[in-house]
């Protein structure tokens, strides 16, 4: 576990009451009650292994770009020859860029809270995870005081381990081994003053940012983040893309 991420002794239940009750909507993934919301599309690569965007995919297939577009709809599989965006994990470079924006809207030295889904196999170790080519018994990623600690309950029944630390500790979450590090962006994170909240749902290929109008405007304006303005009632399900059928 990163030395900059520390377990919490208590989890304030402020998020769950602010979730909507319709699966797949923005407001059932990140809390209601914020002034503005943005959807950051996860990156991918083209057939030459070069960085690509959803805009590139839409241009290639002749699909319609819009805030609620679904990758499966715009890629016209198998027409798009490149990769698919990763589900449930915002890439380290995009996470760093997002934290650059969040930093400008977060008090200096502010403590932040980071939630990690407890269902990742590597969290608990063997037999939930194996290392290819090895018969090693994989130990849990966290000590007992973390695994037995308080949980955050997300709408839909998922439970999350919660850690605290500075904003930049977001990039240190993941599976730490002596030989390597497999990053996992926080599934939820927010500052102590709850002025914003970021959510990366494990089944979504985009990350949601909720906060002030000024914060979201900065996210939307960042050239290194492919982001769109959304609202809490918008659907991010496959059926939510009404323009690409």
C-alpha positions in Angstrom: 0.0 0.0 0.0 1.3 3.5 -0.8 2.7 5.4 2.1 0.6 8.4 1.1 -2.7 6.5 1.4 -3.9 5.9 4.9 -6.9 3.9 6.0 -9.8 5.8 7.7 -11.3 4.9 11.0 -14.8 6.1 10.1 -16.7 6.6 6.9 -19.2 9.5 6.7 -22.4 8.3 4.9 -22.9 11.5 2.9 -22.7 10.0 -0.6 -25.3 7.2 -0.5 -28.3 9.5 0.3 -27.4 11.7 -2.7 -27.4 8.9 -5.3 -30.3 8.5 -7.7 -32.2 5.2 -7.9 -32.0 4.5 -11.6 -29.2 2.2 -12.7 -26.8 3.7 -15.3 -27.6 7.3 -14.8 -25.0 9.9 -14.0 -26.7 10.7 -10.7 -26.6 7.0 -9.6 -22.8 6.9 -10.1 -21.7 10.3 -8.8 -23.9 12.2 -6.2 -26.7 14.6 -7.0 -26.5 18.1 -5.6 -23.6 19.6 -7.5 -23.8 22.6 -9.9 -22.3 20.9 -12.9 -21.2 17.5 -14.2 -18.7 16.3 -16.8 -18.0 13.0 -18.5 -14.4 12.2 -19.3 -14.1 9.5 -22.0 -11.4 7.0 -21.4 -8.6 6.9 -24.0 -7.8 4.2 -26.6 -5.3 3.5 -29.4 -5.7 3.2 -33.2 -4.5 0.3 -35.4 -1.0 1.7 -35.3 -0.9 1.7 -31.5 -1.0 5.5 -31.5 -3.2 7.4 -29.0 -6.7 8.0 -30.2 -9.9 9.6 -29.0 -13.6 8.8 -29.3 -13.8 11.7 -31.7 -11.3 9.9 -33.9 -13.5 6.8 -33.8 -16.7 8.7 -34.7 -14.9 10.4 -37.6 -13.6 7.0 -38.8 -17.0 5.3 -38.7 -19.2 8.3 -39.6 -21.0 8.2 -36.2 -22.5 11.1 -34.3 -20.4 12.7 -31.5 -22.4 13.7 -28.4 -22.2 13.7 -24.7 -23.9 10.3 -24.2 -22.4 8.4 -27.1 -21.5 4.8 -26.3 -18.3 3.2 -27.7 -20.1 0.1 -28.9 -22.4 2.3 -30.9 -19.8 4.6 -32.5 -17.2 1.9 -33.2 -19.6 -0.1 -35.4 -17.7 -3.2 -34.3 -15.7 -4.6 -36.0 -15.3 -1.6 -38.3 -13.0 0.4 -35.9 -9.6 -1.3 -36.1 -8.1 0.0 -32.9 -8.5 -0.8 -29.3 -11.4 -0.2 -26.9 -11.3 2.2 -24.0 -10.6 0.5 -20.6 -13.6 0.0 -18.4 -13.4 1.0 -14.7 -10.0 2.6 -14.8 -8.9 6.1 -15.8 -5.5 5.9 -17.3 -2.6 7.4 -15.2 -1.9 10.2 -17.7 -5.6 11.3 -17.8 -5.8 11.0 -14.0 -2.8 13.2 -13.6 -4.3 15.8 -15.9 -7.6 15.7 -14.0 -5.8 16.2 -10.7 -4.0 19.2 -12.2 -7.5 20.7 -12.8 -8.9 19.6 -9.4 -5.8 21.1 -7.7 -6.8 24.6 -8.8 -10.2 24.1 -7.1 -9.1 22.5 -3.9 -7.7 24.2 -0.8 -3.9 23.8 -0.4 -3.0 20.8 1.7 -6.6 19.6 1.8 -7.2 16.1 2.8 -9.0 13.9 0.2 -10.8 10.6 0.5 -10.4 7.7 -1.9 -12.7 4.8 -2.3 -11.6 1.5 -3.9 -14.0 -1.3 -4.8 -13.4 -4.3 -2.5 -14.2 -6.8 -5.3 -10.9 -6.6 -7.2 -9.2 -10.0 -6.9 -5.8 -8.5 -6.1 -7.3 -6.7 -3.0 -7.7 -10.0 -1.1 -5.0 -12.1 -2.8 -5.2 -15.8 -3.5 -7.4 -17.5 -4.6 -9.0 -14.4 -6.0 -6.0 -13.6 -8.2 -3.2 -15.5 -9.9 0.1 -14.3 -11.5 0.5 -15.8 -15.0 3.4 -18.3 -15.1 3.7 -18.6 -11.4 2.2 -20.8 -8.7 2.9 -18.2 -6.0 0.3 -17.7 -3.3 -0.5 -14.1 -3.7 -0.9 -12.2 -0.4 -3.6 -9.6 0.2 -2.7 -6.1 -1.1 -3.6 -4.5 2.3 -3.1 -5.4 5.9 -5.9 -6.8 8.1 -6.8 -3.4 9.6 -7.6 -2.2 6.2 -9.5 -5.2 5.0 -11.5 -5.4 8.2 -12.0 -1.6 8.3 -15.2 0.4 7.6 -16.8 0.3 4.2 -18.5 2.9 2.0 -21.7 1.5 0.5 -22.5 2.6 -3.0 -26.0 2.6 -4.5 -26.4 -0.9 -6.1 -24.8 -2.8 -3.2 -21.1 -2.4 -3.9 -18.8 -1.8 -0.9 -15.6 0.2 -1.0 -12.5 0.4 1.1 -11.8 4.1 2.0 -8.4 5.8 2.3 -7.3 9.4 3.0 -4.4 11.4 1.8 -3.4 14.4 -0.3 -5.0 14.9 -3.8 -2.0 13.5 -5.6 -2.2 10.2 -3.7 -5.0 9.4 -6.3 -2.3 8.2 -8.7 -0.8 5.9 -6.1 -3.8 3.7 -5.8 -3.5 0.2 -7.2 -1.7 -3.1 -6.8 1.8 -2.6 -5.4 4.3 -5.4 -5.8 8.0 -5.4 -5.2 8.6 -5.9 -9.0 5.8 -3.7 -10.4 2.8 -1.5 -9.9 -0.6 -1.9 -11.6 -2.4 1.4 -11.2 -6.1 1.5 -10.5 -7.8 4.9 -10.4 -10.0 5.5 -7.4 -13.6 4.4 -8.0 -14.7 7.5 -6.0 -12.7 10.4 -4.5 -13.5 13.8 -3.0 -12.0 16.5 -0.8 -12.9 16.9 2.9 -15.0 19.9 2.0 -17.0 17.8 -0.5 -16.9 20.6 -3.1 -16.4 18.0 -5.9 -16.6 14.3 -6.4 -15.1 12.0 -9.1 -16.4 8.6 -9.9 -15.1 5.8 -12.1 -17.7 3.0 -12.1 -16.1 -0.4 -12.7 -18.4 -1.1 -15.7 -18.1 2.3 -17.4 -15.6 3.4 -20.0 -15.8 7.0 -18.8 -15.2 8.9 -15.6 -17.6 11.4 -14.1 -16.7 14.7 -12.4 -19.2 16.6 -10.3 -18.5 20.0 -8.8 -18.8 23.7 -9.2 -19.6 25.3 -12.6 -16.1 26.7 -12.7 -14.4 23.4 -12.0 -16.4 21.6 -14.6 -15.8 24.3 -17.1 -12.0 23.8 -16.6 -12.4 20.1 -17.1 -14.3 20.6 -20.3 -11.7 23.1 -21.6 -8.7 20.9 -20.9 -7.2 19.9 -24.2 -5.8 16.7 -22.7 -9.2 15.4 -21.4 -11.9 14.4 -23.9 -14.8 15.6 -21.8 -18.5 16.4 -22.3 -21.0 18.2 -20.2 -23.7 15.9 -18.8 -26.5 16.1 -16.2 -27.4 13.9 -13.3 -30.5 12.4 -15.1 -28.5 11.5 -18.2 -28.2 7.8 -19.0 -24.8 6.2 -19.6 -26.3 2.8 -20.5 -26.1 1.3 -24.0 -29.7 2.5 -24.6 -28.7 6.1 -23.7 -27.1 6.7 -27.1 -30.1 7.7 -29.1 -28.2 9.1 -32.0 -26.1 6.0 -32.9 -28.3 3.0 -33.3 
